[in-house]
Amino acid sequence: MISIWPTINAGLNLVSFLCLLCGYRFIRKGARKRHQYCMSGALVASVLFLASYVAYHFNVGSRPFQGEGIVRRIYFAVLISHTVLAVGVVPLVVVTVVRALRGSFEKHRGIARWTLPVWLYVSLTGVSIYLMLYVLRS
């Protein structure tokens, strides 16, 4: 049963990524309510991912990457950038959400311009790391 959790975690990252893209598209079209729904979905998916990820790795530990050569270098470059930005995106998301909830939309928009690309990158590289570890292995 626990072996399905990496797939669930990757799915949550993918849901977050797709919600972020849709949310961005909706706000560009002026559909504020749809934007709010999508961004809330991204936030929920990311929080569920984080809880699931921590619980899984607390119980199972980490999985070593088996690839060699250039693939190994690419994997670790993606993993390191993902990990650093995943830590950094948390306070960005918190500030962005708080500003939206307070109705400070100019300030929200200002920080969201930084938060969105980082959050998208973290979500997408989370899926990529899963694929490299569990699907594309030799």
N, C-alpha and C positions, 0 to 999 in steps of 0.2 A: 504493500500500500504506500509506503513512504517513497518508493522509487518514482511515483508519478508526480511528486511535488516539484522537481525541476521543470517539468513540462507545464504544470500549473503556473509556476512563477514566470516562466517565459510568456505564457498566455496573458498573465496580468500586465506584464511589461508591454506586450503588443496592444492590449486594450487601452492602456494609458497613452501610448504613442498615437493610436488612431483617434482617441478622444481629443487629444491635444491638437492634432491636425484639423479635425472637424471644428473644434472650438475656435481656432484661429480663423478658419474660413468664415464661420458664422459672424464673428465680430467684425470682420472686414466687410461683410454684407449688411451690417447694422442689425443683425438678429441677436440682440442682447440676451434674451431669455434662453435661446438655444445655445448660445455661447456659455451661459452659466451652467446649463445642464451638462454640456460636454466637459467643461473644466471641472465640474464636481465629479463627474464620472472618472476623469483622469486622476483626480486626487484620491478618490476611494480606491481605485485600482492600485495606485502606488502605495497607499497605506496598507492595503491587504497584501501586496507583494512584500513590503518590508517586514510585516509580521510573519508571514509565511517563510520568507527567506531566513530570517533570524532563527525561527523555530526549527527549520530543516537543518541548518548548519550547526545548530546547537546539539542536535541529536545525531547527525551523521558525520559532520566534519566537512572537509573540502575534498574535491576531486582533482587529482593531478592531471595536467594537460599532457597528452601522450604524443602530440605532434613533434616533428623535428624540423630543423633547418629554418628556412624563411617563414614557414607557417607558424613555427613556435615564436619567432620574433614578432610577427604580426599579432598573434594571440596576446602576448604580454603587453604590447603597445596599446592594444584595445583595452585589455583588462586594467592596466594602470590608469589610463586616461578615464575610463569608466568609473573606477573606484574613487579617484580624486574628485571628479565632477559630481558623483553621486553624493558624496559627503557635502560638497559645496552647494548643491542645488537645494538641500533641505531648508536652510534659512532663507534662500531666495523664494522658495515656494510659500513658506510661512508668511513672509512680508508681503508678497504679492496677493495672497488670499486675504490677509487682514486688511490691506488697503481696499480691496474690492468690497469686503463686507462692511467697512466703515463708509463706503461711498466716496472715497478719495480717488476718483477715477483717473485724474491726471497723474497722480503719483503712482497709481496702479499700472497705468499704461507705461509709464517711464521704466519701472522695474520689470514689467512683463516682457519688455523688449529684450532683456537679458535672460530672464527666467525661461522663456519658451524655448529658445534654441538649446540651452543647456539641458533642460528637462527632456526635450525630444532626443538629444544625443544619448543621454543616459538610458532612456527607455529602449531606444533602438540598439544600442550596443549591449544592453542586457540580453536582448533576444539573440544577438550575434554571438555572444559568449556562450549562451546555452547551445546554439547550433554547433559551435566549434567543439564544445565539450561532450555533447551527448548524441549528436546526429552525424556530423561530418568526420568523425574519428575514423582512423584507418583500421 
